[in-house]
Amino acid sequence: MSEQQVVLRAEDIVVQFGGLTAVADVSIELSAGRVTGLMGPNGAGKTTFFNAVSGHQELTSGRVVLGDRDVTRLSAHGRARLGIARTFQLGGLVDDLTAIENIALGLDHGSRMSGRFLRRRDTRRRAAEVLERFDLLSVASQMGSDLGAGLRRRVEVARAMAADAKVLMLDEPAAGLTVAERAELAAVLGDVAAGGTAVLVTEHASDFLFSVSDEIVVMNFGRELRRGTPEQIKSDKDVVAAYLG
Ligand SMILES: Nc1ncnc2c1ncn2[C@@H]1O[C@H](COP(=O)(O)OP(=O)(O)OP(=O)(O)O)[C@@H](O)[C@H]1O
């Protein structure tokens, strides 16, 4: 797409923990149809920044704007209802629910127990549609605990997208995946972006991040060190020195 529609702006984000400034004035714009990657060494402030955008971390200063609405004071739950969906580093599927029940939880933003409302035919039908969209119908009745890492991650993405997110945020999605599973996940993220969602990914696996991102922001010591296309970032000598080594 030529005209980029900005979906989310995080402006001048600062997060301090006591005397420690974990994020020192970082701004980012996420656009429909684009994947933005966030990378940097351990302790650079990536997770803190990420949590500040999703509402899981209170800001010291700065603001988060979704569309034209300032959501800075909304909880993570409130932001999720407006279309900011995320996955977590340690996953988030319920092991003793099936894939389709996990999706149904996503449809309901996890606010009700699954067993009761899954009986509602409408919810089951919508969950099946989500699975079909993500080519996961064949695992609909597998328990979360029985899914391999690659499928698990794809069901997590499907669940996050179940309620038609405007912004999808993924925290270390490639961790623990094989090369083939990473390639499958990269294709899924490409599809999500092509559908018009703005995607933000934080990831240590730099090859994966380079393969999925349109733009990458590199953080170091709580600040933005560099931003650019994967090609620009790969060959940037400061980034190589600070991180890629
Ligand atoms: N809840 C907290 N209380 C105090 N300090 C924190 C807290 N969370 C993070 N920090 C500190 O803030 C800094 C940034 O941490 P953060 O986890 O955001 O970095 P990161 O780039 O995500 O690192 P990693 O790649 O290891 O996950 C670190 O110095 C960390 O110790």
The ligand as an SDF file (V2000), in Angstrom:
LIG
                    3D

 31 33  0  0  0  0  0  0  0  0999 V2000
    9.3390   -4.1550   37.1460 N   0  0  0  0  0  0  0  0  0  0  0  0
   10.5890   -3.6970   37.1200 C   0  0  0  0  0  0  0  0  0  0  0  0
   11.1550   -3.1310   38.1990 N   0  0  0  0  0  0  0  0  0  0  0  0
   12.4040   -2.6490   38.1710 C   0  0  0  0  0  0  0  0  0  0  0  0
   13.2130   -2.6820   37.0950 N   0  0  0  0  0  0  0  0  0  0  0  0
   12.7200   -3.2480   35.9780 C   0  0  0  0  0  0  0  0  0  0  0  0
   11.3920   -3.7930   35.9170 C   0  0  0  0  0  0  0  0  0  0  0  0
   11.1840   -4.2700   34.6660 N   0  0  0  0  0  0  0  0  0  0  0  0
   12.3200   -4.0640   33.9860 C   0  0  0  0  0  0  0  0  0  0  0  0
   13.2420   -3.4340   34.7650 N   0  0  0  0  0  0  0  0  0  0  0  0
   14.5780   -3.0010   34.3340 C   0  0  0  0  0  0  0  0  0  0  0  0
   14.3940   -2.1460   33.2180 O   0  0  0  0  0  0  0  0  0  0  0  0
   15.4210   -2.3600   32.2580 C   0  0  0  0  0  0  0  0  0  0  0  0
   14.8000   -2.7310   30.9280 C   0  0  0  0  0  0  0  0  0  0  0  0
   14.2590   -4.0510   31.0300 O   0  0  0  0  0  0  0  0  0  0  0  0
   13.4140   -4.7320   29.8770 P   0  0  0  0  0  0  0  0  0  0  0  0
   12.9690   -6.0470   30.4020 O   0  0  0  0  0  0  0  0  0  0  0  0
   12.3860   -3.7930   29.3840 O   0  0  0  0  0  0  0  0  0  0  0  0
   14.5140   -4.9490   28.7520 O   0  0  0  0  0  0  0  0  0  0  0  0
   14.4710   -5.8890   27.4770 P   0  0  0  0  0  0  0  0  0  0  0  0
   15.0920   -5.1170   26.3730 O   0  0  0  0  0  0  0  0  0  0  0  0
   13.0850   -6.3660   27.2650 O   0  0  0  0  0  0  0  0  0  0  0  0
   15.4010   -7.0910   27.9010 O   0  0  0  0  0  0  0  0  0  0  0  0
   15.2900   -8.6520   27.5070 P   0  0  0  0  0  0  0  0  0  0  0  0
   15.6620   -8.7080   26.0800 O   0  0  0  0  0  0  0  0  0  0  0  0
   16.2980   -9.3050   28.4000 O   0  0  0  0  0  0  0  0  0  0  0  0
   13.8740   -9.0890   27.7740 O   0  0  0  0  0  0  0  0  0  0  0  0
   16.3380   -3.4220   32.8340 C   0  0  0  0  0  0  0  0  0  0  0  0
   17.4190   -2.7870   33.4800 O   0  0  0  0  0  0  0  0  0  0  0  0
   15.4600   -4.1450   33.8400 C   0  0  0  0  0  0  0  0  0  0  0  0
   16.2140   -4.7040   34.8750 O   0  0  0  0  0  0  0  0  0  0  0  0
  1  2  1  0
  2  3  1  0
  2  7  2  0
  3  4  2  0
  4  5  1  0
  5  6  2  0
  6  7  1  0
  6 10  1  0
  7  8  1  0
  8  9  2  0
  9 10  1  0
 10 11  1  0
 11 12  1  0
 11 30  1  0
 12 13  1  0
 13 14  1  0
 13 28  1  0
 14 15  1  0
 15 16  1  0
 16 17  2  0
 16 18  1  0
 16 19  1  0
 19 20  1  0
 20 21  2  0
 20 22  1  0
 20 23  1  0
 23 24  1  0
 24 25  2  0
 24 26  1  0
 24 27  1  0
 28 29  1  0
 28 30  1  0
 30 31  1  0
M  END
$$$$
